[in-house]
Amino acid sequence: MNADRLYQELKDLSERLGIEVSEQNFRATGIKARSGYCVIRGTPMFLIDKNKRLQRRIAILSEFLGCRITEDVFMVPAVREHLDKYRPKRPRANKQPELFPAKPDDSQ
């Protein structure tokens, strides 16, 4: 999937989750601002700097969507696979508990 299509699919997914994506020219505001999630007059929004390169906008939106619960939302398999790279890593539970934990030395 090309980058333009992926970005559009990510924006569409966000809309299906009830979050409007709005590209803004942050340079024109004259204040230092960053892309991110906010609520404006009760409307959940994700503001993104339209001056960022396309690959960076994809990464910013993917980082946000990767932390959201999207298992019940339809998306193209390529988009789901892409977002899996941005999901938080779960700690591995493969460490075996000690059968006989060492006791403190009481002989002193």
ZAZALUM-265270 format. One line per 8 residues: their letters; for each residue x negated, y negated, z negated of N, C-alpha, C. Coordinates in steps of 0.05 Angstrom, whole numbers. Example, Ala and Ser with C-alpha at 12.3 -4.5 7.8 and 13.67 -1.06 7.14 Angstrom:
% ZAZALUM-265270
AS) -264/114/-156/-246/90/-156/-264/66/-156  -257/45/-142/-273/21/-143/-258/-1/-157
***
This chain:
% ZAZALUM-265270
MNADRLYQ) -17/23/0/0/0/0/-18/-25/0  -12/-44/17/-28/-68/18/-23/-86/-5  -40/-105/-10/-39/-122/-34/-14/-140/-34  -6/-150/-11/18/-167/-10/43/-151/-18  45/-127/-8/69/-110/-14/68/-102/-44  45/-95/-54/43/-88/-82/51/-111/-100  42/-135/-94/49/-159/-110/79/-163/-109  91/-160/-86/120/-164/-84/135/-142/-99
ELKDLSER) 126/-118/-98/138/-96/-114/136/-101/-144  114/-112/-153/110/-118/-181/129/-141/-190  132/-161/-173/151/-182/-179/180/-172/-179  187/-154/-160/213/-142/-160/219/-125/-185  199/-110/-193/201/-94/-218/206/-112/-242  192/-134/-243/195/-153/-265/224/-163/-266  234/-170/-242/262/-179/-240/282/-158/-250  277/-133/-243/294/-111/-252/293/-108/-282
LGIEVSEQ) 271/-116/-294/269/-115/-323/281/-140/-336  291/-158/-320/304/-182/-331/285/-205/-336  261/-204/-323/241/-224/-328/235/-238/-301  241/-263/-299/237/-278/-274/208/-285/-272  196/-281/-248/168/-288/-243/169/-314/-227  154/-334/-237/153/-360/-224/124/-368/-220  117/-373/-195/90/-382/-189/89/-413/-191  70/-423/-207/68/-451/-212/40/-461/-206
NFRATGIK) 38/-486/-198/12/-499/-194/3/-511/-220  -12/-496/-236/-21/-505/-262/-40/-529/-260  -55/-531/-238/-73/-554/-235/-59/-581/-234  -34/-580/-223/-19/-605/-220/-9/-616/-247  -8/-598/-268/3/-607/-293/-17/-625/-309  -42/-622/-303/-62/-638/-317/-69/-627/-344  -57/-605/-352/-64/-593/-378/-74/-565/-372  -90/-554/-391/-100/-527/-387/-78/-507/-395
ARSGYCVI) -71/-491/-376/-50/-471/-380/-59/-444/-369  -47/-423/-379/-54/-396/-370/-28/-382/-362  -31/-363/-344/-8/-346/-336/1/-329/-359  27/-325/-361/37/-308/-383/67/-309/-386  76/-293/-406/104/-290/-412/113/-313/-430  137/-322/-425/150/-342/-442/180/-341/-439  194/-355/-456/223/-357/-454/229/-387/-452  243/-394/-430/249/-422/-425/280/-424/-424
RGTPMFLI) 290/-439/-444/319/-443/-447/334/-416/-447  323/-397/-461/336/-371/-464/331/-352/-441  316/-360/-420/310/-343/-397/282/-332/-399  279/-305/-401/252/-293/-401/238/-298/-374  214/-308/-375/199/-315/-351/170/-306/-354  158/-301/-331/130/-297/-329/119/-318/-310  104/-337/-321/93/-358/-304/65/-349/-295  59/-353/-270/34/-345/-259/22/-367/-242
DKNKRLQR) -3/-372/-245/-17/-393/-230/-19/-385/-201  -6/-401/-184/-6/-394/-155/-33/-399/-142  -51/-413/-156/-78/-418/-145/-97/-395/-149  -89/-375/-164/-106/-351/-168/-106/-335/-143  -128/-321/-138/-130/-302/-115/-108/-281/-119  -99/-269/-97/-78/-249/-97/-86/-226/-115  -110/-216/-113/-119/-193/-130/-117/-200/-159  -124/-224/-167/-122/-233/-195/-93/-235/-204
RIAILSEF) -75/-245/-187/-47/-247/-194/-35/-219/-198  -44/-200/-181/-35/-172/-184/-44/-161/-211  -69/-166/-218/-80/-156/-243/-66/-169/-267  -61/-194/-266/-47/-208/-288/-19/-197/-292  -4/-194/-271/23/-184/-273/23/-154/-281  3/-139/-271/1/-110/-278/-5/-106/-307  -23/-123/-318/-29/-121/-347/-4/-126/-364  12/-145/-356/37/-150/-370/57/-127/-367
LGCRITED) 62/-118/-343/82/-97/-338/72/-70/-348  46/-66/-349/35/-41/-359/42/-36/-389  47/-58/-403/54/-56/-432/84/-53/-436  100/-55/-415/129/-53/-418/138/-25/-413  161/-18/-425/173/8/-421/187/8/-394  177/24/-375/187/24/-348/195/52/-339  195/71/-357/200/99/-349/228/102/-336  248/87/-346/275/89/-336/282/71/-313
VFMVPAVR) 262/56/-303/266/37/-281/255/49/-255  271/48/-234/261/58/-208/239/40/-198  218/53/-188/197/39/-173/184/58/-154  172/47/-133/158/63/-114/136/79/-128  132/105/-122/111/120/-135/83/107/-135  76/93/-114/50/80/-113/48/58/-133  70/45/-139/70/23/-159/68/36/-187  82/58/-192/80/71/-218/52/81/-223
EHLDKYRP) 39/92/-202/11/101/-205/-7/78/-210  -2/55/-197/-19/32/-201/-16/22/-230  9/21/-240/13/11/-267/2/29/-289  0/55/-283/-11/74/-302/-40/66/-309  -54/53/-292/-81/44/-297/-82/22/-318  -59/8/-322/-57/-14/-340/-43/-8/-366  -34/17/-369/-20/25/-393/-40/26/-416  -31/19/-440/-49/21/-464/-58/50/-468
KRPRANKQ) -83/53/-474/-94/80/-479/-85/89/-507  -75/113/-508/-67/125/-533/-91/139/-545  -94/137/-572/-116/151/-584/-113/181/-581  -135/194/-576/-135/223/-573/-131/236/-599  -114/256/-599/-108/271/-624/-121/298/-623  -144/301/-610/-156/327/-608/-177/333/-630  -180/314/-649/-198/319/-671/-186/339/-690  -200/360/-695/-190/381/-713/-193/372/-742
PELFPAKP) -173/376/-759/-176/369/-787/-196/389/-800  -210/379/-820/-229/396/-834/-213/416/-851  -221/442/-849/-208/462/-865/-216/461/-894  -241/455/-899/-252/453/-926/-267/427/-929  -252/405/-934/-266/380/-936/-286/380/-959  -308/366/-954/-329/365/-974/-319/349/-998  -326/360/-1022/-318/347/-1047/-342/330/-1056  -336/309/-1070/-358/293/-1081/-375/309/-1101
DDSQ) -400/305/-1101/-418/320/-1119/-414/310/-1147  -403/327/-1165/-397/320/-1193/-420/328/-1212  -441/340/-1202/-462/350/-1219/-481/329/-1230  -477/304/-1222/-496/283/-1232/-489/274/-1258
***
